[in-house]
Amino acid sequence: MQHENFLRENNARHFWHPMAHPAEMLETPPMIISKAENVEVHNIDGQVMLDAVGGLWNVNLGYSCEPIKKAIHDQLHQMPYCNTFRGITNDKAIELSYKLKEWFHADGMEKVFFTQGGSDSIDTAMRLVRQYWKVKGKIDKIKFISLSKGYHGTHYGGASLCGDPRFRRNYEPGVPGIFHIPAPYTYRNPFDESNPEELTKKCIQSLEALISSQGADTIAAFVMEPIIGSGGVIVPHESFMQKVRKICDDNEILLIADEVICAFGRTGEWTGSRLWGVKPDIMTIAKALTGGYFPMGATLMSEEISETIEKNNNALGMLGHGYTNSGNPVGAAAAIAALDETNKLNLASNAKTRGSELLMGFNQLKNKHRTIGDVRGKGLMAAIELVEDPETKKPASKDVVAKIYKTICDEGVLVRASGNNFIISPSLIITKDHVQKIVSAIDKGFSII
Ligand SMILES: Cc1ncc(COP(=O)(O)O)c(C=O)c1O
């Protein structure tokens, strides 16, 4: 490691940090992490923190998963790179495609297209959907609908789907033909509706109204996260996704489930779609696919989509799409090992049990601290929304969020501050003691206000 002084002097000086104002990073440089073990990270000040962010929703197996490390090491020696463009392939990509087909069979997914991450997976899904409708001769079906709080990455297609204007505004104009409906967010919504079932009905009515005003024959797909993650962990009523599925079926609109966060057990089920009992037409995955040890993603599709394109006999079926690292053998080797470990440790089950404990702890904190306006969660994805006053629901100031955040860090737990939310998404291997540590550190954080 470089000398500490060198790191401090050069911190945030030569590269821009994602999702941050560069000036702010220069003024308040980020914490420098230089080591990670099990579910903990170490900063250069010697502080060890339980990583309750789980990397960034991706280090599901913690930082010390030897089988993934070994698989990457062995593959680097065997063959560090091999493309999968027309006419060539590699053994690990083939093996992984088989495993993914098995893993996602229950969701109705039959074929895989490999990508380099979540944003790629979403844009791949959007392109394949448009191609599907072209092959079917429905050339007007080009528009997309998504949820107002949803997050779908930062490529132009995905960013245009993002519900939060923070991810679109500075880069507009985005992709035309993308529309949003209100998210099933009971704490704040345009209908002032706090009953989850009633809110579902109202969101679905908005969807129906939008489809009828745009014309179902112009809409290619509806895109949603089964549980909105980065937008503040918004857990819909159990009927929401099923109702969306029905509207899509009734109007010949495809359903894309963005499972970049939810897949591989985070919600307490193996996929978010399975949690809600829905089979989408397309799924996007990334993040925990390799446990965060290698950047890799995939877009999965149903037999109806794959067969339609495979059976096409003109140039419309040609995939003019792909990435240098589609099916990278090192990524594939990491993913094969990660899937085996995820299965062996039954991470979905641990996420469910630990998630209930975590949510119970957070609900107790909500009764204790007035700065906590709302608490949401399912499995090991949770959010605490900070407010100035629970009556007015005015979001807590940046200053208050920063002070509480610092205290939580000082107590040895790393959470993610996003606007006026703390987002908690630890590794899925955490224990009951880890849960207690997270709840207790957050309790101390709120106690300073
Ligand atoms: C639901 C969802 N979709 C897509 C993405 C984009 O993934 P990536 O950052 O790997 O491009 C993310 C990232 O957080 C995400 O949460």
PDBQT file of the ligand as one rigid body, heavy atoms in Angstrom, charges set to zero:
ROOT
HETATM    1  C1  LIG A 501     -31.899  -1.983  -9.689  1.00  0.00    +0.000 C 
HETATM    2  C2  LIG A 501     -30.619  -1.569 -10.344  1.00  0.00    +0.000 A 
HETATM    3  N1  LIG A 501     -30.506  -1.648 -11.673  1.00  0.00    +0.000 NA
HETATM    4  C3  LIG A 501     -29.368  -1.310 -12.309  1.00  0.00    +0.000 A 
HETATM    5  C4  LIG A 501     -28.279  -0.866 -11.609  1.00  0.00    +0.000 A 
HETATM    6  C5  LIG A 501     -27.014  -0.485 -12.319  1.00  0.00    +0.000 C 
HETATM    7  O1  LIG A 501     -26.016  -1.405 -12.053  1.00  0.00    +0.000 OA
HETATM    8  P1  LIG A 501     -24.472  -1.038 -12.297  1.00  0.00    +0.000 P 
HETATM    9  O2  LIG A 501     -24.129   0.023 -11.300  1.00  0.00    +0.000 OA
HETATM   10  O3  LIG A 501     -23.767  -2.344 -12.089  1.00  0.00    +0.000 OA
HETATM   11  O4  LIG A 501     -24.338  -0.560 -13.702  1.00  0.00    +0.000 OA
HETATM   12  C6  LIG A 501     -28.341  -0.771 -10.217  1.00  0.00    +0.000 A 
HETATM   13  C7  LIG A 501     -27.197  -0.286  -9.425  1.00  0.00    +0.000 C 
HETATM   14  O5  LIG A 501     -27.286  -0.028  -8.246  1.00  0.00    +0.000 OA
HETATM   15  C8  LIG A 501     -29.550  -1.117  -9.564  1.00  0.00    +0.000 A 
HETATM   16  O6  LIG A 501     -29.669  -1.005  -8.238  1.00  0.00    +0.000 OA
ENDROOT
TORSDOF 0
